Amino acid sequence: MGLNLSDSVKEIFRQVTDLTDKGFEFIEKRDLPTHGTVKVARESMPKHLVFYKNASDDVLNHIFAHESGHILRMFSVDKSNRVIPFTNDSYKKIALEQMESDITSLSRRMQFEHLVRILDIWYTGLVRQVTNMAPDIMIEKWIYEGFPELRPMQLASIKRQHSEAVVGLSKRMKDITPLKIYDSANIMNFVFFAMLSEVINSNFKGAFLSTPYPGRSAALLEITKTEYENSYIGDVEMINRWASFLGIDGWFGWRDFEDVPESYLRSH
C-alpha cells in the first residue's frame, strides 16, 4: 500500500522542494522505532529521505508536515546560520557528573549493564527534547493556522505525545530516573502542552495541575510566550534559553548543518 498524502502535505513538500532544490525519497522501514521521520538532505545528498513504518498510519501526514516545518525554518536563513545540535563524550561527561549522586543511588538497585544503557537513553532523550521542543511549538502553530485539513491528524498525534508525557509523571518513573532528567523533562512537557493548549484550543494541562511543574515552569512559559523570535535563529536562541533555565546548557553544542556524522543516513 502506498502513502496517502493529503493535499496539504503535498503542498508543504512542494514548498520544501522549491526552497531547497531537492525532492523526497520515500522509504518504508518496518523496524523504525517511530511512526515516521525525515532526514534532511545535505549538499551531497540528492533528496530528502522520508522513512515510515506503516503507510496506513493516520498521523503520518502530520508527522511529515511537522518535519517539513523544521526544514523550511532552517533553509529560510543564510547557510552561516544553519547550525544543528550535537553531543559527544565531553558533553555527556558533564551531564553524568551533574547526576552523579542519583547515578550512585541507582547503581545499588540496577545491574551495571542496564544502568549504562538506560543512562545513555536518558541523556540522548533529554538533549533531543530540549533541542526540539521549543521549535516544535512554533511548527505546530504554523500547521494549525495554515493547514486546517491537518487539524484532526495533528490533534491525534499530539494526544499520543501527551499520553507518553503523562506516563512520565508517575511515581514509578520518578523512582527510577535521575531527578535532573525527571524534573527537566516534565518542566519542558508542561510548557509545551500549556502553549499548545492555547494554540489548538484543547486542554492538555490538566494532568500537570496537581504537580509542582506549573509553578516551576511559569518563568520559562512566560519567556517562551513573549520573547520568541519566530525564525530559525530564534529557535536556536530559545533552545539555548531553555537549556540554561534547566541547567543543562553544558550537555550539548552546535555545529554546522553540513557537518554530517557517519551515522546520519541510517533511518534511526
Residue pairs with C-beta under 8 A, 6 or more apart in sequence:
1 55
1 56
2 55
3 26
3 52
3 55
3 60
4 55
4 56
4 61
5 13
5 61
5 64
6 61
6 149
6 150
6 153
7 149
8 61
8 65
8 147
8 149
8 150
9 61
9 64
9 65
9 68
9 150
11 147
12 64
12 65
12 68
12 69
12 72
12 147
13 23
13 24
13 64
13 68
15 68
15 72
16 22
16 24
16 48
16 68
16 71
16 72
16 75
17 23
17 24
19 71
19 72
19 75
19 76
20 41
20 48
20 71
20 75
22 41
22 45
22 46
22 47
22 48
23 47
23 48
24 47
24 48
24 49
24 50
25 46
25 47
25 48
25 49
25 50
26 50
26 52
27 49
27 50
27 51
27 52
27 267
28 51
28 52
28 53
28 55
29 51
29 52
29 53
29 267
29 268
30 53
30 54
31 53
32 51
32 52
32 53
32 267
32 268
33 268
34 53
34 268
35 52
35 53
35 54
35 57
35 59
35 60
35 63
36 50
36 51
36 52
36 53
36 57
36 60
36 63
36 64
36 67
37 50
37 51
37 63
37 67
37 267
37 268
38 48
38 49
38 50
38 51
38 64
38 67
38 68
38 70
38 71
39 48
39 49
39 50
39 51
39 264
39 265
39 267
40 48
40 70
40 71
40 74
40 257
41 47
41 48
41 49
42 257
42 258
42 260
42 264
43 258
44 260
45 265
48 71
49 265
49 267
50 64
51 267
51 268
52 60
54 60
58 153
58 156
59 153
59 156
59 157
59 160
61 150
61 153
62 143
62 150
62 153
62 154
62 156
62 157
63 157
65 143
65 147
65 150
65 154
66 136
66 139
66 140
66 143
66 157
69 139
69 142
69 143
70 135
70 139
73 135
73 138
73 139
73 231
73 232
73 235
74 82
74 232
74 257
75 82
76 231
76 232
77 231
77 232
77 233
79 257
81 232
81 233
81 236
82 232
82 256
82 257
82 258
83 236
83 254
83 255
83 256
83 257
84 254
84 255
84 256
84 257
85 127
85 131
85 239
85 252
85 253
85 254
86 252
86 253
86 254
86 255
86 259
86 261
87 123
87 124
87 127
87 251
87 252
87 253
88 253
91 250
91 251
91 252
91 253
92 123
92 251
94 250
94 251
95 123
95 248
95 250
95 251
96 103
96 119
96 123
98 180
98 247
98 248
99 178
99 180
99 181
102 178
102 179
102 180
103 115
103 119
103 178
106 115
106 176
106 178
107 115
110 118
110 176
122 177
122 178
122 181
123 181
123 251
125 185
126 181
126 184
126 185
126 248
126 251
127 248
127 251
127 252
129 184
129 185
129 188
130 184
130 188
130 239
130 242
130 243
130 246
130 248
130 251
130 252
131 239
131 252
133 188
133 191
133 192
133 242
134 224
134 228
134 235
134 238
134 239
134 242
135 235
135 238
135 239
136 192
137 192
137 195
137 196
137 199
137 224
138 228
138 230
138 235
140 154
140 158
140 196
140 199
140 200
141 199
143 150
143 154
144 151
144 154
144 199
144 200
151 200
154 200
155 200
155 202
158 196
158 200
158 202
158 204
162 193
162 204
162 207
165 186
165 189
165 193
165 207
166 207
167 173
168 182
168 185
168 186
168 189
169 186
169 207
169 208
169 211
173 182
174 182
180 247
180 248
183 216
184 246
184 247
184 248
186 208
186 211
186 213
187 213
187 216
187 217
187 220
187 246
188 242
188 246
189 208
189 213
190 205
190 208
190 211
190 213
190 214
190 217
190 221
191 217
191 220
191 221
191 224
193 204
193 205
193 208
194 204
194 205
194 208
194 214
194 217
194 221
195 221
195 224
195 225
196 202
196 204
197 203
197 204
197 205
205 214
208 214
219 245
220 242
220 245
223 238
223 241
223 245
224 238
224 242
227 238
227 241
228 234
228 238
229 237
229 238
236 254
240 249
243 249
243 251
243 252
